[in-house]
Amino acid sequence: TVRAPGIELDQQGRTIRNWQNNWPGHPAAQVLPSELQLIASLAESRPAKIALALPLTGPLGAAGKAIRDGFIAAYYEDPSVDRDATEIRVVDTSNTPFKELYGKLSGESVDLIVGPLDKEALTTLSAMNTLPVPALGLNYLPAGKKAPEGLYQFGLSAEDEARQIADRLKAKDINHALVLIPQGEWGDRVEAALNQRMAENGSQALDTERFFRDDNLRAVTADLLGISVSRDRAIQVERTIGLDVEFEPRRRQDAEAIIMVAEPTIARQFKPLFAYYFGGDLPVYSPSIVYEGDPDPARDRDLDQVIFTDTPWTLGKDNKLKAEANKHLSGTQGQLGRLFAMGADAWHLSKRLPLLRQVESATIDGQTGELSMTDDGSIHREQLWAQFRNGRPELLPEFEAAESETAEEGTFGSPVQGE
């Protein structure tokens, strides 16, 4: 009963206490199992004073405001909150070094600090062995940086999405893929996470093409699909025999799928080029960057058949918080909408951080995915899957490992779990 989907922490606590009252003679009622003891105690000891430390001006100001709005909206939509006992203080981090701000807040009887958002600001906390006040950082430390005791990390991690793509390919028995990833530090992190998970799964990226926005995308696609190599072979044959030959380029035949990491304006150019260069039969997988977050059939028809992962906030149905937010607030659509959803999840995480840390099987059905925690306090997300059809994303059912996803047919199994 305690593990029922969507059950709130307070309700879990009441369920445990009711069971103890109903069965006072049962040995487990007298000495609860450790997991139930933890749930019962957490229901009574959630943070009362929370500092929401976000940038509200400057380059990250729009993102900070969207997260703030999502956090506060989820707080007011939460029926379990004792508003007389809970205090949320919003602190603008735009003009103060975060380590200095953290030191000030930790001396003001704060129970939890939610923030910072900036990766560099978060990194300044990694020099401490233990945080006197726990912090839920809204980003992730750079690779190789150890998180101090008391630091939790949560964000819209591109690496999480890369790993989910690798896992979906493995479940579909796809072992060899071609990969397109933008140049830059963000792309480096995506490539590293993708390659690591594919190696763990026993699959591989046959070729990875990195690109800039202003590159010749036709040439990038031709190189990816092996068309350039095919043409070079034909030219070499002509030179060898001294005659012109009839020739039709042939794409490489060992690829089973394409992983396309590209924003919508670029992805809409790449997808038709795959067909032009004889790769139209290959299924294409993408992270959420491929979708702007609002249906746009006229522009997104070029993305038809692309399979991508995104948040329940973006793809899910019958979302009460989203309906209310869209009615009363701005900045709840597109990428800002995903950040709003991240803020909402930060509120729900604030109540359950010790539970996720101490109970390995514990998860939260969040607005940004199913949330779980690793041993180092990092929150990982499992998102939903969709496919573009007639320019609109359609939520995909849960797949069976034996089934295949093709660019033309798209066959699927039973439903993906939503919220």
C-alpha positions in Angstrom: 0.0 0.0 0.0 2.9 2.4 0.9 4.3 1.8 -2.6 1.1 2.6 -4.5 1.9 4.9 -7.5 1.5 8.6 -6.8 1.0 8.3 -3.1 2.3 11.3 -1.1 4.8 11.1 1.7 2.3 12.3 4.3 -0.2 9.8 3.1 2.4 7.1 3.4 3.1 8.1 7.0 -0.6 8.0 7.9 -0.9 4.6 6.2 1.9 3.2 8.3 0.5 4.7 11.6 -3.0 3.4 10.8 -1.6 -0.1 10.1 0.3 0.0 13.5 -3.0 1.0 15.2 -5.0 -1.7 13.5 -2.4 -4.4 14.3 -0.7 -3.5 17.6 0.2 -7.1 18.4 2.1 -7.7 15.2 5.9 -7.8 15.7 6.4 -5.4 12.8 4.0 -2.8 14.3 6.2 -2.7 17.4 9.5 -2.6 15.5 8.9 -1.3 12.0 11.2 -2.4 9.1 13.9 0.2 8.5 12.3 1.5 5.3 9.0 2.1 6.9 10.6 3.7 9.9 12.3 6.1 7.6 9.1 7.0 5.7 7.2 7.5 9.0 9.9 9.8 10.4 10.3 11.8 7.1 6.6 12.5 7.0 7.0 14.4 10.3 10.4 16.0 9.6 10.3 17.6 6.2 12.2 20.9 5.8 10.3 23.8 7.3 12.5 26.7 6.1 13.6 26.5 2.5 15.8 29.1 0.7 15.1 29.0 -3.1 18.4 30.5 -4.4 18.1 31.3 -8.1 19.3 33.9 -10.6 16.4 36.3 -11.4 18.3 38.7 -13.7 21.1 38.4 -16.2 21.7 35.6 -18.7 20.1 32.9 -16.5 17.3 35.1 -15.3 14.5 33.7 -17.5 15.5 30.1 -16.5 15.6 31.1 -12.8 12.2 32.7 -12.9 10.7 29.6 -14.7 12.1 27.3 -12.0 10.9 29.6 -9.2 7.4 29.7 -10.7 7.3 25.9 -11.0 8.5 25.4 -7.4 6.0 27.9 -5.9 3.1 26.5 -8.1 3.8 22.9 -7.0 4.0 24.1 -3.4 0.5 25.7 -3.6 -0.9 22.7 -5.5 0.4 20.3 -2.8 -2.5 19.3 -0.5 -0.1 17.9 2.1 1.6 21.2 2.9 1.2 22.8 6.3 1.5 26.4 5.2 1.7 27.7 8.7 4.8 25.6 9.3 6.5 26.0 5.9 8.5 29.1 4.9 9.9 29.5 1.4 12.3 32.4 0.9 13.4 33.4 -2.7 16.9 34.7 -2.9 18.4 36.2 -6.1 21.9 34.8 -6.8 22.6 37.1 -9.8 25.0 39.5 -8.1 26.6 37.5 -5.2 29.2 34.8 -5.3 27.3 31.6 -4.3 29.8 30.4 -1.8 29.4 33.7 0.1 25.6 33.5 -0.2 25.6 29.9 1.0 27.6 30.8 4.1 25.2 33.6 4.9 22.1 31.4 4.5 23.5 28.5 6.5 23.7 30.8 9.5 20.1 31.8 9.3 18.3 28.6 10.5 17.5 27.4 7.0 16.7 23.7 6.7 17.4 23.3 2.9 18.8 25.4 0.2 17.5 24.8 -3.3 20.1 26.0 -5.8 22.3 27.2 -7.3 21.4 26.8 -11.0 24.8 27.8 -12.5 27.3 24.9 -12.9 30.3 27.1 -11.8 28.5 28.2 -8.7 27.6 24.6 -7.8 31.3 23.7 -8.3 32.4 26.1 -5.6 30.5 23.9 -3.1 32.5 20.8 -4.0 35.6 22.1 -2.1 33.7 21.5 1.2 33.8 18.1 2.8 30.3 18.4 4.4 27.6 21.0 3.9 26.3 22.3 7.2 22.9 22.9 5.5 21.8 20.4 2.8 21.6 21.9 -0.7 19.6 20.6 -3.8 21.8 21.9 -6.6 19.9 22.5 -9.8 22.7 21.4 -12.0 25.5 18.7 -12.0 29.1 18.9 -11.0 31.7 18.4 -13.7 33.0 14.9 -14.3 35.6 14.0 -11.7 34.3 16.4 -9.0 33.2 14.6 -5.8 30.0 15.8 -4.2 30.4 16.7 -0.5 28.1 15.1 2.1 24.7 17.0 2.0 24.9 18.1 -1.6 22.2 16.7 -4.0 22.2 17.3 -7.7 19.2 17.6 -10.0 18.7 19.1 -13.5 17.6 18.5 -17.1 20.6 16.4 -17.8 21.4 15.8 -21.5 23.6 12.9 -20.4 20.5 11.2 -18.9 18.8 11.5 -22.3 21.8 10.1 -24.2 21.8 7.1 -21.9 18.1 6.5 -22.4 18.6 6.6 -26.2 21.4 4.0 -25.9 19.1 1.8 -23.7 16.2 2.0 -26.1 18.5 1.0 -29.0 19.7 -2.0 -26.9 16.1 -3.0 -26.1 15.3 -2.9 -29.8 18.3 -5.1 -30.5 20.0 -2.3 -32.5 23.8 -2.7 -32.0 25.3 -0.4 -34.6 24.3 3.3 -35.1 25.5 6.4 -36.8 25.6 9.6 -34.6 25.3 13.3 -35.3 26.2 15.6 -32.4 26.9 19.4 -32.3 30.4 20.7 -31.7 31.1 22.2 -28.3 31.4 21.3 -24.6 27.7 20.3 -24.3 28.1 18.0 -27.3 31.3 16.5 -25.7 29.3 15.5 -22.6 26.5 14.0 -24.7 29.0 12.0 -26.8 30.8 10.7 -23.7 27.6 9.6 -22.0 26.3 8.0 -25.1 29.5 6.1 -25.9 29.9 4.9 -22.4 26.3 3.5 -22.1 26.5 2.0 -25.6 29.8 0.2 -24.6 28.1 -1.0 -21.4 25.2 -2.3 -23.6 27.5 -4.1 -26.0 26.6 -1.7 -28.9 28.7 0.9 -30.7 28.6 4.1 -32.7 30.0 3.2 -36.1 30.8 6.8 -36.9 30.2 10.1 -35.1 30.0 13.3 -37.1 30.3 16.6 -35.0 28.9 19.7 -36.7 28.5 23.5 -36.4 25.2 25.2 -37.2 26.7 26.9 -40.3 28.4 23.7 -41.7 27.4 22.3 -45.0 24.8 19.8 -43.7 24.7 18.0 -47.0 28.4 17.2 -46.8 28.0 16.2 -43.1 25.2 13.8 -44.0 27.0 12.4 -47.0 30.1 11.7 -44.8 27.9 10.1 -42.0 26.2 7.7 -44.4 29.3 6.8 -46.3 28.3 8.4 -49.5 31.5 10.4 -49.8 33.5 7.2 -49.4 31.4 5.5 -52.0 32.0 8.3 -54.5 35.7 8.3 -53.8 35.8 4.5 -54.6 34.0 5.2 -57.9 36.5 7.9 -58.8 39.4 5.6 -58.0 37.9 2.9 -60.2 37.6 5.3 -63.1 41.2 6.4 -62.7 42.4 2.8 -62.5 40.7 1.6 -65.7 40.8 4.9 -67.5 37.1 4.8 -68.4 34.0 6.6 -67.3 31.6 4.2 -65.5 28.0 4.4 -64.6 27.7 4.9 -60.9 25.1 5.2 -58.2 26.4 6.0 -54.7 25.6 3.4 -52.0 25.3 4.2 -48.3 27.1 2.1 -45.7 25.2 -1.1 -45.0 26.3 -1.9 -41.5 24.2 0.9 -39.8 20.9 0.0 -38.1 19.9 3.4 -36.9 20.8 7.1 -36.7 21.1 9.1 -33.5 20.5 12.7 -34.3 21.3 15.3 -31.6 20.2 18.5 -33.2 17.9 21.5 -32.4 14.7 21.7 -34.5 15.9 24.1 -37.2 18.9 21.9 -37.9 17.1 18.6 -37.5 14.4 19.6 -40.0 17.3 19.9 -42.6 19.0 16.7 -41.6 16.0 14.4 -41.7 15.2 14.9 -45.5 18.9 14.5 -46.3 18.9 11.0 -44.8 16.4 9.9 -47.4 18.2 11.8 -50.1 21.4 9.9 -49.4 19.6 6.5 -49.2 19.2 6.3 -45.4 15.4 6.9 -45.3 14.9 3.3 -44.1 17.0 3.8 -40.9 15.1 4.7 -37.7 16.2 8.1 -36.2 16.4 8.6 -32.5 16.8 12.0 -30.8 16.8 13.7 -27.3 14.3 16.3 -26.4 16.3 19.1 -28.0 14.7 18.1 -31.3 11.3 19.3 -30.2 10.5 22.9 -29.4 7.8 21.8 -26.9 4.7 23.0 -28.8 3.0 21.2 -31.7 3.9 22.9 -35.0 2.8 20.5 -37.8 3.6 22.8 -40.7 7.3 23.0 -39.7 7.7 19.6 -38.1 6.5 17.5 -41.0 10.1 17.2 -42.0 10.7 15.4 -38.7 8.1 12.7 -39.4 9.1 9.3 -38.0 11.8 10.7 -35.7 11.6 8.9 -32.3 12.5 11.1 -29.4 12.5 11.2 -25.6 10.9 14.1 -23.6 9.5 15.0 -20.2 6.0 13.9 -19.0 5.3 17.7 -18.7 5.7 18.0 -22.5 4.3 14.7 -23.6 1.9 13.5 -20.8 -1.8 13.8 -20.8 -4.3 15.1 -18.1 -1.8 17.1 -16.2 -3.6 19.1 -13.6 -0.6 21.3 -12.7 0.1 22.1 -16.3 -3.5 23.0 -17.0 -3.6 25.4 -14.1 -0.2 26.9 -15.0 -1.1 27.4 -18.6 -4.3 29.2 -17.5 -2.7 31.6 -15.0 1.0 31.9 -15.8 3.2 32.8 -18.8 6.5 30.9 -19.5 5.1 27.4 -19.2 5.6 26.3 -22.8 8.6 25.1 -24.8 12.0 25.0 -23.0 10.8 27.4 -20.3 8.0 25.0 -19.7 10.5 22.2 -19.1 12.3 24.4 -16.6 8.9 25.2 -14.9 8.5 21.4 -14.6 12.0 21.1 -13.2 11.0 23.6 -10.5 7.9 21.7 -9.6 9.9 18.5 -9.2 12.5 20.4 -7.1 9.6 21.1 -4.6 8.6 17.4 -4.4 12.3 16.3 -4.2 12.8 18.7 -1.2 10.5 16.5 0.9 12.0 13.2 -0.1 15.8 13.6 -0.4 16.7 11.4 2.5 14.2 8.7 1.4 15.7 8.6 -2.1 19.2 8.5 -0.7 18.6 5.7 1.8 16.0 3.5 -0.1 17.5 2.3 -3.3 14.1 1.4 -4.8 12.5 4.7 -4.0 11.3 6.8 -7.0 9.1 9.9 -7.7 6.8 10.2 -10.7 7.8 13.7 -11.6 7.0 16.3 -14.2 10.4 15.8 -15.8 10.4 12.0 -15.6 10.6 9.1 -13.1 13.2 10.4 -10.6 15.6 8.2 -8.7 18.9 8.9 -6.9 22.4 7.4 -7.2 24.8 6.8 -4.3 26.4 10.2 -4.8 23.1 12.2 -4.5 22.6 12.7 -8.2 19.0 12.6 -9.4 18.5 10.6 -12.6 15.4 10.9 -14.8 13.6 8.3 -17.0 11.5 10.2 -19.6 8.7 9.3 -22.0 9.0 8.5 -25.7 7.2 9.9 -28.7 7.4 9.8 -32.5 6.6 12.6 -35.0 3.6 11.7 -37.2 2.1 14.3 -39.6 4.2 16.9 -37.8 2.9 16.2 -34.4 4.5 14.2 -31.5 2.5 11.1 -30.6 3.2 9.4 -27.3 4.7 5.9 -27.9 3.5 2.8 -26.1 6.0 0.9 -24.0 8.0 -1.3 -26.3 8.8 -5.0 -26.2 12.5 -5.8 -26.7 11.8 -8.2 -29.6 9.9 -5.6 -31.7 11.6 -3.2 -34.1 11.1 0.5 -34.9 11.5 1.4 -38.5 11.5 4.7 -40.2 8.5 3.7 -42.3 6.3 1.4 -40.1 7.0 2.1 -36.4 5.6 -1.0 -34.6 5.2 -0.8 -30.8 4.0 -2.7 -27.8 2.2 -1.8 -24.5 1.8 1.6 -23.0 4.6 3.7 -21.4 3.9 4.6 -17.8 3.0 8.2 -17.5 2.8 10.3 -14.3 
